[in-house]
């Protein structure tokens, strides 16, 4: 094999079942792949990234792409709802040359390594954080040595799956080089209308990894539970580079909860102001991490929107989900967003254990009274690696041999939810999802306020695209409507 490239990193395109979501949502930077690329390149290996969520190559075009580069290894950054497309692309790699090593990492493969390796087209799974493990794999392949001493990998040997010990989380994220933004089509990424705040290009940064909370529907298969934070100076330096070199004017901060360390968040905000970063940005927070002085600092530094995981208007459901927050805390967080001139974007999860028509009515009443600037209502689809998913496998509600991963689209999906998670039927949950979307967004006062706040023709077009996706989902006959 005439190798021309050490590593090709691939991000698969989303499934057809997500067509309404694709219409309404943006496409953001694959930071996981960019971090791995930056790390292995610094160690002397050649690497490229193909983000097929952006490029949309057909299988034949993808084969030609691989054939032209003839990489030694192809690594896939996997997500649950696009894992089938990752497998199809991996099979295409083997069509080009069966000696190319196919590596799968990311959230899905880390949560289900054995199931992933059962595929003939997959040679190796990288569990957890991928930077150091991928480098050691490339070094072993280059030297012709085995994988026995590499922590964090599962691989095939003589027809059997070998499970190496897990690798410890990277304790100091500041050792990592900057993501390889130059390997991404930076001008092609964009945000949905609901999160579009500026006129320039968009950028994504991660200031920390790990989530110490215990939500039952969420997975921590890659970054774990231990919170590890980058130095504020390193983050602001990265934002300045993106603003200067790539003309990025608006940022998404991708941390699970950016505001979890209040003093650090304030320090970072003051550094942004000190360096006169002319940007706008958004981040995620929680009801129990909201305070007036913190939100004021966020706003002064250019934060224009905060994503809040509200999940339900029923305290009973919040407790079932182990959110460890109260309805009153959610109300206070939204109030503080509005007071400090930031948009409140609330996410809700419908159909959890204990969900009834009564609790769904509570959520509908709550979100109308809360009146955030934007809200999304997802049907619960517990991710592999989460407590709820493990329980569903254990009690037979999920058969790993038969599950259709394309159905793991919890927002504006064209198919029923993959797992029955409450006493209510799947049909009832989807009908309620449509009802809540409809009654929240089609309120005359909401529509008039949104029209009044349109800032440009581009914003009008993006809003119409989001509205068409919402209405397309409303009219799509997943089930017979009542």
Order of alpha helices (4+ residues) and beta strands (2+ residues): beta-alpha-alpha-beta-alpha-alpha-beta-alpha-beta-alpha-alpha-beta-alpha-beta-beta-beta-beta-beta-alpha-beta-alpha-beta-alpha-beta-alpha-alpha-beta-alpha-beta-alpha-alpha-alpha-alpha
